Amino acid sequence: MSWVRRGLLELWAMVILAGIVGFLGPFGTYLDAEFPARAWNWFTHLMGAYVLVRPTIWLLIAIANATSLPRNALLFWGVLLSSFPLTLVWVWGGGVFFHALGGFTGILPLALLSAVAILVVVWWAKRIDAQLSDGHQPHRDRIASFADDTPVRAAAPERDEALGEPLDDSGMPRLQRRLSKAFAGPIVALQSEDHYVRVHGAGSSELLLMRLRDAIAEMDECPGQQVHRSWWVAREGIASVESDGRNRVIRLTNGEFAPVARDSISSLERQGFLKTSSS
């Protein structure tokens, strides 16, 4: 199971990290004990931070998915902020080592470094897990976006070798062929996320490693509009359009919300694309 492998990879990385830090002996720990004892002490300290920071990363990913906020920025700043409660935990319940650092201001730099180190561990484990998955699926590449558990697919669409063109697929847009069989279609919207595109379906979503404009091109003749620099919406995917002053937000048939760029509202209304909007 992928999540088990991810957990083992993260644990292995924490062991290596503890060994490196124990060897270097920062914060005055080099002379406190021999290397094995230093490595073990740092492993327990780092695992204590892991117990707090790892669930924080899961929570931040869920928030990013629910709000369409930039995932990487939210993760970075959210993990940095998590170092403050981690510092308080170490101040209140830490042992002699933490008390020797001189209270909150002395422990905070250690908590910051620990939180960032755990974020790097999670990123590393995600990349290695993606490479292992890729090795087991040579005909359907799977790679992963940063700290995200949604499968990412980068497989090219099937092509007619004689003509070099995408194969006809009974009216289905070419983009649909990039998705897994488990994808609950039809495609209702496309959302740009860094170097990826999240394809929203009626009951699920998947990530593809491609640019938004390329994904839009592969929707072929499917009626829809790019309503925001990061969003394309299929006409059939609109459940309603909500108004908030000068702003418009499209509620999709799958319950998600897509923002409408303010400078595009007039044009989209003239085309009748937002005619379902409510006051």
Buried (B, 14 or more C-beta within 10 A) or exposed (E): EBEEBBBEBBEBBBBEBBBEBBEEBEBEBEEBBEEEEBBBBBBEBBBBBBEBBBEBBEEBBEBBBEEBEEBBEBBBEBBBEBBBEBBBBBBEEBEEBBEBBEEEEBBBEBBBBBBBBBBEBBBBBBBBBBEBBBEEEEEEBBBBBBBBBBBBBBBEBEEEEEEEEBEEEEEBBBBBBBBEEEBEBBBBBBBBBEEBBBBBBBEBBBBBBBEBEEBBEBBBEBEBBBBBEBBBBBEEBBBEBBBEEEEBBBBBBBEBBBBBBEEBBEEBBEEEBBEBBEE
